[in-house]
Amino acid sequence: MSSKEGGQIGQALVDFSLHGIFPDEDISSRRISAQDLAPALASLETAKIKLESDIHKINEETAPDVDQWITNAKSLEDDINRSRTWANDILRRSQAPDVSGKAIEEAEAKVKFLQQEVEYSQQVHLALGSIKHVNGLLDQVEQARDERRILDSLHLLEKSWSGLDAIPVGKSCRVMKLLDIRAFELKSTIHDVLDRVWDSLVQVDRENRKIAVFQSHEDEQMSLADAVVGLKAYKELDKKMTSFWHGIDQTIVGPRTNIEAQELPKIQLEGSYLTLGGSADRSITALFSDLDQVMTYLSERLPEELVYSLSNIMMQDLVPRLISTWLDIAVPASLKEMDEFQDVTEAVRAFCSRLRGLKLSGFQELQEWVDDAPRVWLSKCKETALDTVRTRLSRGLGQPKEVERVETQSVTRSEGKELVANGVSPSNDDDDWGAAWDDGETDTQKDANLKPEANEDDGTDAWGWGEDDTVGEQPQTEPAVEEDPAAAWGWGEEDTIESAPEEPTPKSQPSNAQTRELTLKETYNISSMPEPVLALVSAILEDAASLVGSDGNPMASTAGGLFSLPTLVLAMFRAVSPYYYTLNTGGNMFLYNDATYLSERLSDLAKDWKTREDLTPRAIAMLRLDNDIKALQSFATRAYSSEMSTQRTVLRDLLGGSQNLLQQDGLATSDLEAQVDSATGHVRALAATWSTILSKSAWSQAVGSLVDTLAAKLVSDVMDLAGIGQDEAYNIASLIVRITELDDLFLPPGAPKDAVPTTSEYAGSWLRLKYLSEVLQSNLQDVRYLWMESELSLYFSVEEVVELIGLSFVDNARTREIVREIEAHPQPLGAR
């Protein structure tokens, strides 16, 4: 920008300051750089000089007027004396008996007029005297200013303002305007002088990184105490202290407290200057030692009134910074670093005591921090623990890990044989257990996985794999509840959350029945999450136990809070984990396994805790994990149930949803086959995914539940048909064949061709589907055979078979005869 443009900016500033004229848009919107300020300041200085010259000129011009007013006042005084003589003469004449009434009236009117003139003249005389007095005071103010007697000039200026208010002349009078302008100009120039004096006494050198406070200066008559009076007169005490603190902070305190700096400078006292230089260590003790120097320097050199104002402003900024950037970071998350933390608290406590001795104020927050050090440490432990869980989850599930579940039960002879028949595997130290039960009659099957006996056709098994979304599927002690995000935190779980299915126990036997201990085992996979959570909980409990009874430790009062922290950690896991687990394929099943594993390990921890001899009785009694274990078990059940519910809904949708699969308009047989293939393909994909996560027994229960969903849907759709023709029966049987190909999922690897799948053990509708296929492909005689001689009656009721006959066969005498015979034998197998 050219000097001409800089001059335009300066002229705009002058016009706005003198006349209130706002600059044109091309000037007001112009971008101003540092180079433009010099011409603008020159213009302002020129305007200032001209304004001072005008005021001085006006004073010179008005001086004759004032003299003239004084001359007129003397003339008026003479007139008053003359009028008084006239009045006396009139009074004398009025008392004469020969004076007429008309003369008296004229004399009275003249007296009244003269009295009014006298009053006016007296007012003018008073006004002129006041103006002269104020003008003289302003002259004295100007002289004191030039001599840098700031306090005298301020006192005189205050008197001149009082004198201006006392002048009995309207403010619109030209003389009053001139006096007011002169007083304002003097106030402004005195303020400028005060600023220059203040800057010479209180020096902030940002470039050289040093500050200094002087009580007086050899070139100035004004002391620091006098400057305080001046600042109070202008009501700028707090404003100056705010500016002074910002200068101190930017010059010295800010660089010293910048914890992110690669190298921290040290605060030093060099003569009268407080400087910044060298290198300081990053310890809290060194930091507060340097800050102590600053506070001592300011307290000793500043007047008490300035110290009070500065401390209130300074501490509002400094204390939160120290706490958030230095002290909170120094709080350890465990007891291992407690010695260093005690050194920190001692340094803070000593600093607060020093501030109190220096009569500084505003550091209550810092005092509260050190007084509540145990609470601060406990809060840091909570924050760190919860953040650890959150951070660990955000990194993903990691590599899966195979774990083993071992269960010991007392079983009778008959139960042992039944377990042998079902292929249950004992642990390694019980390899000969089967022989003890079968007396050589049954070969023991060595299976690496536990496979419990089928337990209703719902997906519930002996280890707690259950669902809560299908009526009659899961044994419950309380009504099922829908998923509530608040439930993850354990609020009200004791009376709202569904109880996890309990493991079936052996049937009651006579007291003299022969029993033996049987240890069963199975393996399944967990993610990388449970182990860090368990390690975190264990570390917290160990710290809590070490604080119990440790009266000498300042953190002993936090023991109860630490014992409650595992509840928050586990609640955080339950609250946050569903989101992160669902990002992985099979995440809900991993979540089920992880939650189950956590509950089991925590249960073991609680049992071992009660038997530990290195703990005090109080520490043993303070551990309460029972509710957390129950909450995890319920959480695991919900994760499993949610996944199963979702997948069953998907399968039903693939088979037509709420519509009848076999009655969809416009769908050819190939379309129906594609729908069935899509559903069975989804089951196979899930089976493959879950096989790398769930144990064999859980996998069988889960996949069996999905297979059962397909079978139940198709059976239901067939039973809902109005009639079944021969071609339609063939097509339905073809669809059933496609579904029953899922039998191969329930064959062990490398099984012979004649091996019997165990599908029906986990899918209650599976044999219903197969027998339905037999009925659809049979004639009346075959149907009679299936009912009377085979096992059709075990899977279909009389009403259902009669209905199927009515759908598939023509109503004639032979049909009615078969129906009557079936109705006459509702339980043909039971009669044999």
GUTOR-969534 format. One record per residue (C-alpha): residue in one letter; x, y, z. Coordinates in steps of 0.02 Angstrom, whole numbers, padded with zeros to 5 digits, always signed. Example, Ala and Ser with C-alpha at 12.3 -4.5 7.8 and 13.67 -1.06 7.14 Angstrom:
% GUTOR-969534
A+00615-00225+00390
S+00684-00053+00357
END
This chain:
% GUTOR-969534
M+00000+00000+00000
S+00068+00174-00045
S+00098+00319+00075
K-00051+00405-00005
E-00164+00261+00045
G-00088+00264+00221
G-00130+00448+00231
Q-00310+00411+00180
I-00323+00288+00325
G-00250+00417+00445
Q-00372+00550+00383
A-00516+00427+00407
L-00463+00397+00587
V-00451+00585+00619
D-00625+00618+00544
F-00701+00480+00647
S-00617+00539+00809
L-00660+00724+00788
H-00827+00722+00697
G-00891+00542+00712
I-00885+00520+00522
F-00874+00336+00473
P-00753+00305+00328
D-00810+00250+00156
E-00825+00064+00119
D-00669+00061+00009
I-00567+00121+00158
S-00655+00027+00300
S-00644-00139+00207
R-00463-00115+00161
R-00337-00237+00237
I-00214-00142+00348
S-00036-00203+00368
A+00098-00151+00490
Q+00174-00035+00361
D+00011+00066+00353
L+00014+00111+00537
A+00159+00235+00527
P+00071+00357+00406
A-00092+00337+00503
L-00006+00377+00668
A+00078+00527+00588
S-00092+00592+00534
L-00161+00568+00709
E-00011+00659+00784
T-00035+00803+00662
A-00219+00813+00708
K-00174+00812+00892
I-00051+00955+00871
K-00179+01054+00771
L-00313+01023+00903
E-00197+01083+01042
S-00154+01236+00939
D-00339+01273+00910
I-00377+01258+01094
H-00233+01374+01138
K-00290+01495+01005
I-00467+01490+01072
N-00400+01526+01246
E-00307+01677+01177
E-00459+01733+01079
T-00576+01716+01227
A-00459+01808+01347
P-00517+01980+01286
D-00697+01923+01301
V-00668+01873+01482
D-00585+02041+01516
Q-00731+02127+01434
W-00850+02027+01543
I-00753+02083+01697
T-00759+02265+01638
N-00945+02250+01610
A-00963+02174+01783
K-00877+02326+01859
S-00990+02439+01758
L-01139+02341+01820
E-01076+02363+01997
D-01071+02551+01971
D-01246+02545+01901
I-01301+02446+02052
N-01230+02577+02169
R-01312+02713+02067
S-01477+02619+02070
R-01462+02599+02258
T-01443+02789+02274
W-01595+02812+02165
A-01692+02692+02270
N-01647+02783+02429
D-01700+02945+02350
I-01863+02870+02293
L-01894+02803+02466
R-01860+02972+02543
R-01977+03054+02420
S-02110+02924+02451
Q-02112+02969+02632
A-02147+03152+02590
P-02332+03198+02613
D-02340+03300+02453
V-02293+03155+02335
S-02435+03099+02220
G-02493+02918+02199
K-02438+02910+02018
A-02261+02955+02062
I-02259+02817+02191
E-02312+02686+02063
E-02177+02744+01943
A-02049+02735+02080
E-02102+02559+02132
A-02091+02497+01952
K-01921+02574+01935
V-01864+02492+02098
K-01924+02321+02041
F-01834+02339+01875
L-01676+02394+01960
Q-01686+02245+02080
Q-01700+02124+01933
E-01553+02207+01849
V-01453+02192+02009
E-01493+02004+02023
Y-01445+01973+01842
S-01285+02070+01860
Q-01242+01970+02016
Q-01273+01807+01922
V-01163+01862+01779
H-01029+01914+01901
L-01037+01744+01988
A-01030+01650+01823
L-00881+01750+01762
G-00792+01722+01927
S-00823+01534+01916
I-00762+01528+01737
K-00606+01621+01785
H-00578+01502+01931
V-00598+01345+01823
N-00487+01416+01688
G-00353+01450+01820
L-00368+01271+01885
L-00344+01204+01710
D-00189+01311+01692
Q-00123+01233+01852
V-00165+01059+01787
E-00068+01092+01629
Q+00081+01156+01727
A+00080+01003+01844
R+00069+00888+01694
D+00218+00967+01611
E+00314+00948+01774
R+00258+00763+01784
R+00171+00794+01950
I+00036+00669+01902
L-00052+00661+02070
D-00060+00850+02086
S-00126+00865+01910
L-00259+00733+01945
H-00314+00820+02104
L-00322+00988+02015
L-00414+00908+01870
E-00541+00835+01990
K-00566+01010+02065
S-00588+01084+01893
W-00724+00956+01853
S-00814+01003+02014
G-00795+01186+01969
L-00866+01157+01796
D-01019+01073+01871
A-01043+01223+01989
I-01042+01357+01852
P-01221+01424+01837
V-01215+01422+01648
G-01294+01299+01527
K-01180+01166+01452
S-01225+01224+01277
C-01138+01390+01308
R-00984+01410+01200
V-00873+01451+01349
M-00930+01293+01438
K-00896+01187+01284
L-00720+01258+01270
L-00683+01226+01454
D-00751+01048+01441
I-00645+01011+01288
R-00490+01078+01374
A-00522+00973+01530
F-00548+00814+01426
E-00389+00847+01328
L-00290+00871+01488
K-00361+00709+01559
S-00305+00616+01404
T-00129+00689+01406
I-00112+00654+01593
H-00162+00473+01559
D-00028+00461+01426
V+00101+00527+01548
L+00039+00402+01680
D+00060+00260+01555
R+00238+00314+01517
V+00279+00326+01702
W+00201+00153+01734
D+00300+00075+01593
S+00460+00145+01667
L+00420+00072+01839
V+00345-00096+01784
Q+00448-00162+01639
V+00405-00315+01533
D+00537-00355+01402
R+00466-00497+01297
E+00609-00495+01174
N+00744-00521+01306
R+00628-00626+01414
K+00640-00527+01576
I+00531-00421+01689
A+00568-00290+01823
V+00471-00192+01953
F+00543-00030+02025
Q+00476+00073+02170
S+00535+00233+02086
H+00636+00294+01938
E+00771+00426+01936
D+00693+00515+01788
E+00518+00518+01864
Q+00450+00609+02015
M+00309+00482+02029
S+00331+00323+02134
L+00246+00154+02110
A+00130+00191+02256
D+00081+00356+02172
A+00049+00261+02010
V-00074+00150+02104
V-00170+00306+02157
G-00172+00366+01977
L-00234+00198+01913
K-00372+00200+02042
A-00420+00376+01986
Y-00441+00311+01809
K-00521+00149+01875
E-00392+00047+01779
L-00310-00049+01920
D-00378-00221+01870
K-00352-00182+01686
K-00169-00142+01715
M-00145-00298+01820
T-00225-00405+01686
S-00107-00332+01556
F+00040-00353+01675
W-00002-00537+01706
H-00017-00572+01520
G+00155-00495+01497
I+00228-00601+01638
D+00145-00757+01568
Q+00205-00731+01390
T+00380-00682+01445
I+00422-00800+01588
V+00284-00909+01661
G+00211-00974+01498
P+00374-01043+01426
R+00418-01119+01597
T+00251-01208+01614
N+00241-01270+01434
I+00255-01456+01467
E+00258-01496+01280
A+00419-01398+01250
Q+00571-01501+01210
E+00677-01400+01332
L+00612-01303+01480
P+00701-01139+01529
K+00738-01094+01709
I+00676-00939+01799
Q+00818-00841+01880
L+00837-00679+01979
E+00975-00566+01910
G+00986-00406+02009
S+00821-00316+01995
Y+00766-00421+01847
L+00674-00586+01841
T+00741-00675+01688
L+00717-00837+01592
G+00867-00938+01537
G+00966-01096+01555
S+00883-01265+01570
A+00767-01335+01704
D+00721-01515+01739
R+00543-01575+01717
S+00507-01618+01898
I+00360-01544+01991
T+00477-01489+02130
A+00584-01386+02009
L+00427-01309+01932
F+00357-01249+02097
S+00529-01187+02151
D+00535-01074+01998
L+00356-01016+02025
D+00399-00979+02206
Q+00533-00857+02144
V+00405-00768+02036
M+00277-00753+02174
T+00406-00694+02301
Y+00475-00564+02181
L+00302-00493+02142
S+00245-00495+02323
E+00399-00404+02386
R+00404-00270+02250
L+00222-00231+02216
P+00112-00132+02336
E-00011-00240+02433
E-00159-00174+02336
L-00078-00225+02171
V-00030-00396+02242
Y-00210-00431+02289
S-00277-00380+02118
L-00139-00472+02023
S-00156-00634+02121
N-00343-00646+02087
I-00313-00623+01902
M-00156-00730+01892
M-00219-00881+01989
Q-00376-00899+01884
D-00263-00935+01735
L-00112-01017+01815
V-00191-01142+01937
P-00302-01234+01809
R-00152-01244+01692
L-00042-01320+01827
I-00174-01447+01875
S-00222-01501+01699
T-00049-01504+01617
W+00067-01549+01761
L-00019-01617+01914
D-00151-01730+01833
I-00015-01811+01728
A+00089-01841+01884
V-00051-01939+01967
P-00005-02125+01954
A-00131-02256+01902
S-00067-02385+02027
L+00022-02396+02194
K+00191-02434+02115
E+00229-02250+02087
M+00149-02187+02247
D+00314-02128+02323
E+00341-02005+02181
F+00162-01946+02196
Q+00185-01910+02381
D+00334-01801+02335
V+00220-01708+02214
T+00085-01679+02345
E+00214-01617+02470
A+00282-01494+02342
V+00107-01429+02304
R+00063-01415+02488
A+00223-01317+02523
F+00187-01202+02375
C+00011-01165+02439
S+00081-01127+02611
R+00207-01009+02532
L+00070-00919+02434
R-00029-00898+02594
G+00123-00825+02680
L+00147-00702+02538
K-00034-00646+02561
L-00082-00703+02387
S-00258-00764+02352
G-00358-00857+02221
F-00269-01026+02237
Q-00413-01117+02324
E-00427-01243+02180
L-00245-01292+02201
Q-00267-01310+02389
E-00420-01419+02362
W-00322-01527+02240
V-00185-01566+02366
D-00308-01586+02510
D-00409-01711+02406
A-00257-01804+02341
P-00334-01975+02383
R-00491-01931+02288
V-00387-01865+02143
W-00287-02026+02139
L-00444-02133+02145
S-00520-02031+02003
K-00362-02058+01901
C-00372-02245+01935
K-00553-02247+01875
E-00514-02143+01722
T-00364-02249+01676
A-00454-02413+01703
L-00607-02364+01600
D-00499-02288+01463
T-00395-02448+01458
V-00549-02551+01423
R-00612-02428+01293
T-00443-02416+01207
R-00417-02603+01206
L-00587-02631+01126
S-00554-02499+00994
R-00401-02597+00935
G-00508-02744+00883
L-00531-02921+00947
G-00355-02976+00902
Q-00303-03156+00878
P-00421-03287+00951
K-00358-03400+01088
E-00414-03577+01127
V-00464-03607+01307
E-00529-03758+01399
R-00678-03776+01513
V-00669-03916+01641
E-00820-03970+01741
T-00829-04102+01877
Q-00994-04190+01915
S-01050-04336+02022
V-01143-04459+01909
T-01226-04627+01939
R-01195-04787+01844
S-01342-04763+01727
E-01292-04584+01692
G-01116-04638+01655
K-01175-04763+01527
E-01287-04630+01450
L-01139-04511+01436
V-01037-04648+01355
A-01175-04676+01229
N-01176-04489+01190
G-00988-04483+01162
V-00943-04374+01311
S-00755-04360+01334
P-00675-04364+01507
S-00517-04270+01553
N-00351-04359+01530
D-00345-04426+01707
D-00512-04515+01683
D-00474-04611+01523
D-00535-04773+01600
W-00696-04704+01670
G-00807-04782+01536
A-00750-04957+01577
A-00802-04934+01756
W-00981-04907+01699
D-01008-05020+01549
D-00926-05177+01619
G-00849-05206+01450
E-01012-05193+01358
T-00980-05024+01275
D-00825-04956+01191
T-00776-04786+01255
Q-00777-04652+01122
K-00630-04533+01138
D-00701-04365+01087
A-00605-04205+01120
N-00762-04106+01153
L-00903-04114+01278
K-01070-04151+01195
P-01210-04140+01322
E-01371-04233+01304
A-01503-04145+01198
N-01600-04026+01308
E-01762-03980+01220
D-01765-03917+01042
D-01720-03737+01075
G-01532-03706+01077
T-01514-03715+01267
D-01373-03826+01326
A-01287-03877+01485
W-01163-03733+01476
G-01286-03590+01467
W-01311-03569+01280
G-01489-03513+01275
E-01607-03394+01190
D-01739-03282+01259
D-01841-03239+01105
T-01943-03397+01074
V-02080-03456+01190
G-02038-03621+01269
E-01859-03622+01207
Q-01765-03580+01365
P-01799-03626+01545
Q-01818-03463+01638
T-01846-03413+01815
E-01904-03238+01767
P-01986-03159+01613
A-01867-03114+01473
V-01826-02931+01451
E-01774-02836+01296
E-01600-02770+01278
D-01576-02606+01369
P-01412-02508+01349
A-01425-02458+01532
A-01422-02642+01580
A-01239-02650+01530
W-01196-02541+01679
G-01284-02656+01799
W-01421-02534+01851
G-01564-02636+01920
E-01498-02801+01855
E-01543-02888+02015
D-01727-02877+01973
T-01742-02851+01785
I-01613-02956+01694
E-01653-03132+01639
S-01568-03274+01731
A-01448-03376+01626
P-01496-03558+01601
E-01421-03668+01734
E-01322-03823+01696
P-01427-03980+01711
T-01382-04083+01863
P-01391-04271+01874
K-01559-04343+01920
S-01587-04377+02103
Q-01539-04554+02152
P-01563-04657+02310
S-01433-04622+02440
N-01357-04794+02415
A-01339-04774+02225
Q-01162-04798+02163
T-01085-04633+02103
R-00915-04570+02053
E-00834-04402+02011
L-00827-04369+01825
T-00723-04227+01752
L-00779-04168+01581
K-00691-04044+01469
E-00718-03948+01309
T-00624-03813+01214
Y-00683-03652+01135
N-00606-03490+01073
I-00603-03318+01152
S-00538-03154+01083
S-00390-03058+01152
M-00504-02951+01262
P-00541-03056+01419
E-00361-03078+01475
P-00319-02890+01483
V-00483-02857+01574
L-00447-02995+01700
A-00270-02931+01724
L-00337-02755+01753
V-00466-02813+01879
S-00338-02919+01970
A-00213-02775+01980
I-00346-02658+02049
L-00398-02783+02181
E-00218-02814+02233
D-00191-02626+02256
A-00353-02614+02355
A-00304-02759+02468
S-00134-02683+02503
L-00217-02521+02561
V-00334-02606+02684
G-00266-02581+02858
S-00120-02476+02794
D-00153-02325+02904
G+00016-02249+02865
N-00023-02238+02680
P-00109-02072+02634
M-00211-02167+02505
A-00282-02292+02629
S-00451-02205+02626
T-00471-02253+02442
A-00473-02441+02475
G-00663-02450+02470
G-00667-02353+02307
L-00539-02469+02229
F-00640-02622+02278
S-00790-02549+02185
L-00687-02505+02030
P-00695-02681+01951
T-00884-02659+01943
L-00860-02502+01837
V-00729-02589+01729
L-00845-02734+01692
A-00991-02616+01665
M-00886-02521+01538
F-00846-02685+01451
R-01030-02731+01441
A-01081-02557+01383
V-00952-02532+01246
S-00910-02707+01186
P-01070-02742+01084
Y-01024-02605+00960
Y-00844-02663+00933
Y-00884-02849+00931
T-01018-02830+00796
L-00884-02758+00681
N-00811-02934+00667
T-00887-03086+00585
G-00960-03195+00721
G-00933-03054+00845
N-01085-03091+00952
M-01026-03270+00976
F-00854-03208+01025
L-00940-03089+01145
Y-01039-03235+01218
N-00879-03337+01241
D-00782-03190+01313
A-00917-03141+01437
T-00937-03322+01490
Y-00749-03342+01510
L-00740-03182+01612
S-00878-03238+01728
E-00795-03407+01755
R-00623-03333+01789
L-00695-03202+01906
S-00789-03337+01998
D-00625-03432+02019
L-00541-03271+02078
A-00678-03243+02208
K-00660-03421+02273
D-00471-03409+02284
W-00483-03238+02367
K-00578-03310+02515
T-00442-03439+02547
R-00291-03324+02534
E-00188-03314+02692
D-00093-03156+02643
L-00251-03049+02655
T-00331-02972+02807
P-00508-03025+02852
R-00569-02851+02807
A-00491-02861+02634
I-00571-03030+02606
A-00741-02965+02658
M-00730-02810+02547
L-00724-02911+02385
R-00896-02919+02307
L-00898-02990+02132
D-01056-03095+02142
N-01169-02967+02058
D-01039-02933+01924
I-01023-03119+01887
K-01212-03135+01871
A-01218-02980+01761
L-01086-03054+01645
Q-01178-03219+01635
S-01339-03128+01592
F-01244-03019+01468
A-01171-03174+01385
T-01345-03248+01371
R-01411-03089+01290
A-01268-03087+01164
Y-01302-03266+01114
S-01490-03240+01110
S-01474-03082+01007
E-01367-03170+00877
M-01483-03320+00867
S-01638-03212+00856
T-01560-03111+00715
Q-01507-03264+00616
R-01675-03351+00636
T-01760-03194+00572
V-01642-03193+00422
L-01683-03375+00385
R-01870-03347+00397
D-01854-03198+00280
L-01758-03304+00155
L-01903-03428+00158
G-02038-03300+00124
G-02049-03214+00292
S-02227-03204+00356
Q-02293-03271+00189
N-02314-03455+00150
L-02161-03512+00053
L-02267-03627-00054
Q-02402-03498-00095
Q-02300-03352-00162
D-02378-03284-00321
G-02279-03295-00480
L-02138-03404-00413
A-02087-03557-00511
T-02016-03715-00434
S-01841-03657-00478
D-01871-03496-00381
L-01925-03594-00227
E-01772-03703-00243
A-01662-03547-00252
Q-01742-03480-00093
V-01712-03643-00001
D-01533-03653-00065
S-01503-03475-00007
A-01566-03519+00167
T-01464-03679+00181
G-01311-03587+00114
H-01332-03457+00251
V-01338-03596+00381
R-01181-03676+00312
A-01090-03507+00312
L-01136-03477+00493
A-01089-03654+00539
A-00917-03630+00462
T-00892-03463+00552
W-00952-03526+00721
S-00848-03684+00710
T-00693-03578+00739
I-00772-03491+00889
L-00891-03601+00987
S-00859-03764+01074
K-00925-03919+00990
S-01076-03933+01104
A-01119-03748+01087
W-01094-03756+00899
S-01211-03905+00888
Q-01343-03817+00991
A-01330-03655+00889
V-01327-03734+00716
G-01460-03859+00769
S-01572-03713+00817
L-01549-03636+00643
V-01585-03802+00558
D-01738-03822+00667
T-01798-03650+00610
L-01792-03706+00428
A-01880-03868+00465
A-02016-03788+00572
K-02049-03654+00440
L-02072-03779+00299
V-02180-03897+00403
S-02289-03751+00456
D-02308-03689+00277
V-02358-03864+00216
M-02488-03882+00354
D-02562-03714+00303
L-02597-03769+00124
A-02776-03792+00065
G-02732-03945-00035
I-02583-04042-00102
G-02581-04116-00276
Q-02467-04253-00333
D-02347-04137-00426
E-02349-04014-00283
A-02310-04154-00159
Y-02163-04204-00266
N-02097-04026-00272
I-02116-04007-00083
A-02023-04169-00055
S-01886-04105-00170
L-01870-03948-00064
I-01862-04052+00094
V-01721-04155+00019
R-01622-03993-00010
I-01646-03945+00171
T-01605-04117+00241
E-01438-04112+00153
L-01386-04010+00306
D-01371-04178+00395
D-01190-04183+00341
L-01152-04039+00460
F-01186-04156+00606
L-01069-04293+00550
P-00894-04298+00623
P-00751-04273+00499
G-00707-04433+00407
A-00866-04521+00462
P-00916-04677+00360
K-01060-04666+00238
D-01176-04764+00352
A-01144-04650+00502
V-01302-04579+00581
P-01306-04387+00593
T-01350-04314+00762
T-01456-04174+00686
S-01616-04230+00771
E-01535-04214+00942
Y-01520-04025+00917
A-01666-03989+00799
G-01833-04044+00870
S-01925-04020+00704
W-01797-04115+00601
L-01882-04287+00607
R-02052-04201+00584
L-01983-04133+00420
K-01918-04302+00366
Y-02079-04393+00410
L-02176-04257+00320
S-02076-04297+00164
E-02118-04483+00187
V-02304-04444+00203
L-02304-04333+00048
Q-02225-04473-00055
S-02332-04615+00015
N-02500-04692-00028
L-02636-04722+00100
Q-02571-04891+00149
D-02397-04822+00175
V-02466-04683+00282
R-02559-04812+00387
Y-02396-04909+00406
L-02300-04754+00456
W-02429-04720+00591
M-02464-04894+00655
E-02294-04979+00634
S-02165-04841+00616
E-02132-04685+00722
L-02242-04556+00636
S-02349-04545+00793
L-02198-04483+00891
Y-02185-04324+00786
F-02362-04288+00725
S-02526-04286+00817
V-02682-04379+00759
E-02760-04215+00703
E-02606-04166+00601
V-02599-04335+00511
V-02784-04331+00475
E-02763-04156+00405
L-02619-04212+00294
I-02724-04356+00228
G-02864-04235+00189
L-02742-04121+00096
S-02661-04260-00006
F-02796-04390-00041
V-02971-04393-00117
D-03111-04413+00009
N-03179-04590-00020
A-03222-04744+00079
R-03044-04806+00085
T-02980-04638+00146
R-03114-04627+00280
E-03074-04804+00337
I-02888-04763+00359
V-02934-04605+00452
R-03049-04699+00571
E-02914-04827+00606
I-02785-04692+00643
E-02905-04600+00756
A-02940-04761+00847
H-02756-04783+00886
P-02692-04613+00946
Q-02537-04694+01025
P-02500-04850+00925
L-02323-04873+00991
G-02380-04858+01170
A-02508-04998+01145
R-02372-05121+01095
END
